[in-house]
Amino acid sequence: MKSKALKLFSMALTGALALSMAVTASAEEEKTLKVAMECSYAPYNWTQPDDSNGAVPISGSSDYAYGYDVMMAKHIAEELGYNLEIVKLDWDSLVPAVQSGTVDCVIAGQSITSERLQSVDFTEPYYYATIITLVRQDSPYAEAAGVSDLAGATCTSQQNTIWYDTCLPQIPDANILPAQESAPAMTMVLKSGGCDLVVTDMPTGTAACASDPDLKLLDFAGTDDDFEVSEEEINIGISLQKGNTELLDAINGVLSEMTVEDFNTMMDEAISVQPLSE
């Protein structure tokens, strides 16, 4: 009798252990990649009311996020077998969120600068962004062929970017206004006539012109009178908490399978479906 009871107990214990191990394994398999971005920086990322085009829900919100960064985040999460969670944060809150471990990474059009590398680690570039200038079509600077032709312009750009910190000071006798808190804010200042020009990157400028034909994009690349920026400043990367080598290596593994052509094709698609260009 004891033997039979012991056998039943043993079987029950084995079953319980097996169930416990299955639950644990299932929990381990359900990993989530928590990605932060502004959700207001088209074509890199934006907010929309529905899941059209494959948009992803914003954590703690009824809205959805989409754009190049979301497309890239979805691709990385899928390749790594992770679920994806998008966290909406202000630009200045992105690096602190990575440092604190509140999010796993930031995919938000960040340049891989030496200053940022003091605070966070970066992946290999997931986009390469040319610096451009935006003006209104009727601007006296609309035919500028180089930086020197922008002399005396009233200008602004987004805060804590190479556009504002590095590029604007290169314009001779520029009247540099206070930095704007976001890319949409800087574009609005330009559209309203509050400044003559803004400096930004090619995707942001292309998206702005797609949504507003009154804007004109000036690209000085390939001339002797372009903005002087280092390669690190136009390489766009994904930032992670310092020392998180496991995730860094995993994401780099995904990016290594992609080409510049892949990046550009994805960006073109993002620009084509951004809300204001429809």
Disulfide bonds with the S-S distance in Angstrom:
none
